[in-house]
Amino acid sequence: MDVKAIAKDVRISPIKLRLIVDLIRGKDVQEALNILTNYNSKPARIVKKVVDSAVSNAVNNNNLDKDKLYIKRAVVDQASTLKRRVPGSSGSVDKFYHRRSHVTIEVSER
């Protein structure tokens, strides 16, 4: 049985999150949590939070064994972008984009 957790509108670029998600895709949950704990970065903390949520959903709602879980699917999608203006050169205005992301982690039992 597949159990998932989603974090929507996380205010960090999808490119930064995909670098971390690629490290844990297909691994056991305990190994993935060890990898995320040892990374000292904001994307790793966000992904770790979603993995913890997916694991607790699997254990509490579906009575799955935590030791047998692995990360079946991990996806980062781009959310809507916040468009802002910042001062540019020669008195002009430049655009600045605050990119946001949706993180989906799906765990399953082996």
C-alpha positions in Angstrom: 0.0 0.0 0.0 1.3 3.4 -1.0 1.1 6.3 1.5 2.0 9.9 0.6 2.6 13.3 2.1 2.6 16.6 0.2 4.1 20.0 1.2 2.6 22.7 -1.0 3.8 26.2 -1.8 7.2 25.7 -0.1 9.1 29.0 -0.8 12.3 27.5 -2.3 13.2 26.9 -5.9 12.4 23.5 -7.3 15.9 23.1 -8.7 17.4 23.2 -5.2 14.9 20.7 -3.9 15.4 18.3 -6.8 19.1 18.0 -5.9 18.2 16.6 -2.5 15.2 14.5 -3.6 17.4 12.7 -6.2 19.6 11.5 -3.4 16.9 9.7 -1.5 14.6 8.3 -4.2 14.3 4.5 -4.0 16.2 4.2 -0.7 15.0 2.7 2.6 13.3 5.3 4.9 16.0 5.0 7.7 18.8 5.5 5.2 17.0 8.5 3.6 16.5 10.1 7.0 20.2 9.6 7.8 21.2 11.3 4.5 18.8 14.2 5.2 19.9 14.6 8.8 23.6 14.9 7.8 22.9 17.5 5.1 23.0 21.0 6.6 20.7 22.9 4.2 17.2 24.3 4.0 16.1 21.9 1.2 17.2 18.9 3.2 15.2 20.1 6.3 12.1 20.6 4.1 12.3 17.2 2.5 13.1 15.5 5.9 9.9 17.1 7.3 7.8 15.6 4.4 9.5 12.2 4.7 8.7 12.2 8.5 5.1 13.1 7.7 4.7 10.3 5.1 6.3 7.7 7.5 4.0 8.7 10.4 1.0 8.6 8.0 2.0 5.0 7.0 2.5 3.9 10.6 -0.5 5.6 12.3 -3.2 5.5 9.6 -2.3 2.3 7.7 -0.5 0.2 10.4 2.6 -0.4 8.2 5.9 -1.5 9.7 8.4 1.4 9.8 11.4 -0.8 9.3 10.1 -2.2 6.0 9.2 1.2 4.4 11.1 2.6 1.4 10.7 5.8 -0.7 8.8 4.6 -3.7 8.2 8.0 -5.4 9.6 11.5 -4.7 8.6 14.4 -6.9 9.2 18.1 -6.8 6.8 20.2 -9.0 6.9 24.0 -9.6 4.1 26.0 -7.9 3.0 29.5 -8.7 5.7 32.1 -8.8 5.6 35.4 -6.9 6.6 38.2 -9.2 8.3 41.2 -7.6 10.1 44.3 -8.9 13.5 45.5 -7.8 15.5 48.6 -8.7 17.6 48.1 -11.8 20.4 50.0 -13.5 19.9 53.5 -14.8 16.7 54.0 -12.8 14.9 51.1 -14.5 12.9 48.3 -12.9 13.9 44.7 -13.1 11.8 41.6 -12.4 12.5 39.2 -9.5 10.9 35.8 -9.2 10.3 34.0 -5.9 9.9 30.5 -7.1 7.8 28.1 -5.0 7.5 24.3 -5.0 5.3 21.3 -4.2 7.1 18.3 -2.7 5.4 14.9 -2.8 6.9 11.9 -1.1 5.3 8.4 -1.4 6.4 5.5 0.8 5.5 1.9 0.4 6.3 -1.4 2.2 8.7 -3.9 0.8 
